Amino acid sequence: MNIQPKVRIQKPSWLKRRLPTGPHYERVKALISKGGLHTVCQEAKCPNMWECFSKHTATFMIMGSHCTRSCRFCAVDHGPTAQPDPEEPARIADAARKMGLNYVVITSVTRDDLPDGGAAFFAQTIQEVRKQIPDAMVEVLIPDFQGNAEALKTVLKARPDVLNHNIETVPRLYPTVRPEANYDRSLEVLKRVQQHDYLIPAKSGLMLGLGELPSEIIQTLDDLVKTGCSMLTLGQYLQPSKQHLQVERFVPPEEFDNWQKIAIKTGFSQVAGGPFVRSSYHAKELFQNK
């Protein structure tokens, strides 16, 4: 029996946008390149990179450009990893200072090869940013550290202004979307944030368009709120390459508006939702609305 290949659905008009360029974009790109730094904007092929670079902002990605996991939605390379560069935190802080940032977002590749998953490196980077930019606020987007509670404490003791850990999708889709992760473990990470220090808001993010059902989204929102998570981003999954999961559905902007309202009613205090919304997109504005 012949099995017909899955037909790729075409991007709708609301996902087509003009890509800004100019001196600000080029300056940020040059700063990142000169510093030997990585950004999730570039490595994950974020559709907002041109806009964010043009506005003199970026999300720094620490501990290299190769991930020890291979999630089927993510464009970040999987493969051999090197030891983290001890000079990287200072270079990130220097680049952030030169960009004029007062809200710095730091994420990482997942480093399951390190005993603490890279938690100490997160803490060092937070401290270095605060050293070079004393008034800066810092948001971190962390992996699950394989459920290591002490590793999470290491990051929290450095007192980030926001701790973000993405749930990414509904539990039924975990084996397909992020087979090396665990839904309950991610919920536990967010729960421990509030148990350690309720003054540090917990934030999470969810991709839509992977085949999730409305009832599953509602359940996931409820699960997140029960952990104490108060900040949420909702965005459209976009296929980074033909080797990644296909988009099952393009969610229209008005549906994102509705999900924002549902999330607020569920108990979140700040929600950003839309086709181009990503974890760190307009992160400063979302934090300031809390």
Secondary structure, DSSP 8 states (H G I E B T S, - for coil): ------------GGG------SHHHHHHHHHHHHTT-EEHHHHTT-TTHHHHHHTT--EEEES-SEESS--TT--SEES------TTHHHHHHHHHHHTT-SEEEEEE---TTSTTTTHHHHHHHHHHHHHHSTT-EEEEE---GGG-HHHHHHHHHT--SEEE---BS-GGGHHHH-TTS-HHHHHHHHHHHHHH-TTS-EEEEEEESSS--HHHHHHHHHHHHHTT--EEEEEE----STTS---S----HHHHHHHHHHHHHHT-SEEEEETT--TTTTHHHHHHT-
